[in-house]
Amino acid sequence: MDRSKIKTLYHTVKYLKPIQIYYRVYYFARNRFFKKSYYKELSKKNISQLIWEDAIFSFESYLDSNKFHFLNISKDFENNIDWNFSEFGKLWTFNLNYFDFLNQKQIEVNEGLKLIKDFVAKDNLLKDGKESYPISLRGINWVKFLAKNKISADEINQNLYNHYQLLLHNIEYHLLGNHLLENGFSFLFGAYYFQDEVLYKKGVQILKKELKEQILNDGAHFELSPMYHQTMLFRVLDCIQLIQLNNWKDDNLLDFLNNIALKMLSWLEQVTFNNGDIPMVNDSSFGIAPDSDELLNYAKKLGLQYEKIKLSDSGYRMFKKDKFELFVDVGNVGASYQPAHVHSDTFNFIFYAFGKPVFVDTGLSTYEKNQTRQTERSTASHNTVQIEDIEQTQVWGGFRVGKRAKITNLNEKNNSIEATHNGYKDLNLTHSRKFTINERSVFIKDIISKEISSKQVAYFHLHPRISNVLIENSKVTIEESKIELFFEGKNISIERGNFRFANGFNKTSEAIKLKIIFESSLSTTINL
């Protein structure tokens, strides 16, 4: 292994918690040398008459007659479902094994039950479906479906209980983050369904510890993906409803979850654009999580009333004016010990005018460890500045992060925010960016701390709906939005190019990007 790879590995591993390293080694050794069955006989008396009501339906992913549609890819299994089907990548296989489709609007009860029974019959053949993450999500979905339809079948219950035993012995301590939270949410659902004290104790232990750590002071989930935030909030709201509808335990868990939800709701409302979109920053994509309106309405149904908390720890800020909305990122890498969903995007921004996207994040179209994944996480795929083709934050291996940019200075006022990061410290310089917001304009000032001969590029990625872009010297006119951009600085040149905008997983379209090449400093004015 060469020296650069050793350095990358060092800067990746040094942020891990000891518990992550311990369990990665422990699980590897145990699973390699000891093959243990986690079967535990389930007594019929443990099955409760659980009450459940659907508040938010899943996306339609089961089309009918063994036809599935996940991540914008469809598969017809005809007469025999292969629960290990892997031709479309592991995430597609995981989605097949989540069983989210049990809780979509258009599915017959008998059809859902048939799918569960088929899965149970093929239990000995399962591979990815027995990993902890799909077990967690499937457990929640099965409990919801069985409870709301008043179904109790010994074979299904025993299989579900066995998988919870497997999960108990494979809790995702080696990953932490949202994976561990999903384990905890699922344990709570399993505990209520089986009235199982072991599952309950473990679920409460995980949820109380992890939600305290993972939900920041301003309410953001610490991995800083608005999509994952929506998903985690959905789980919290589901747990609140589970406890409200079923009188089993009388402790302080409900109050704890209520307080967490209030913070998360405040953050989500503030970062959501007026048209309902979330900023597609870090690993966020369309058509995966419940949307903000659904979640806010769910919270109202549960009787939750929140007050706005000022955006702070997440590093995200949202400025809303009558004509436009500006979302900016002036934060550090989220979840330092679990940055799997991080992009190299310090000082990135997203700009909506008249309720429509203009400058966008390029988005997320794949979790496969390929060049597309690497490109979508890179600095050049975001509306920020890159120097000498160096990454601000070293993203690699699909879900890894090595050296990372850190915010070294932050100043903000009512209508301006200025920050500095050290992502280019190997060049012995820093990058500062200041946003000044007026009623009909935004002013962006970029300053490189010292003059260098290396290329400095500011990127501006336009939404695919925009096609009429006129470049005249240092002025750019966006016809569709009636927006003018003015650039000032030393030796400025403007290049027009194209990029692939992610409309969702496995779904991209061509769009225009602007590369502004400059030296030392750049002033950008966006006028409406």
Secondary structure, 3 states (H helix, E strand, C coil): CCHHHHHHHHHHHCCCCHHHHHHHHHHHHHHHHCCCCCCCCCCHHHCCCCCCCCCCCECCCEEECCEEEECCEEEECCCCCCCCCCCCCHHHHHHHHHCHHHHECCCCHHHHHHHHHHHHHCHHHCCHHHCHHHHHHHHHHHHHHHHHCCCCCHHHHHHHHHHHHHHHCCCCCCCCHHHHHHHHHHHHHHHHHHCCHHHHHHHHHHHHHHHHHHECCCCCECCCCHHHHHHHHHHHHHHHHHHHHCCCCCCCHHHHHHHHHHHHHHHHHHHCCCCCCCCCCCCCCCCCCCCHHHHHHHHHHCCCCCCCCCCCCCCEEEEECCCEEEEEECCCCCCCCCCCCCCCCCCCEEEEECCEEEECCCCCCCCCCCHHHHHHHCHHHCCCEEECCECCCCEECCCEECCCCCEEEEEEECCEEEEEECCCHHHCCCEEEEEEECCCEEEEEEEECCCCCCCEEEEEEECCCCCCEEEECCEEEECCCCEEEEEEEEEEEEEEEEEEEEEECCEEEEEEEEEEEEEEEEEEEEEC
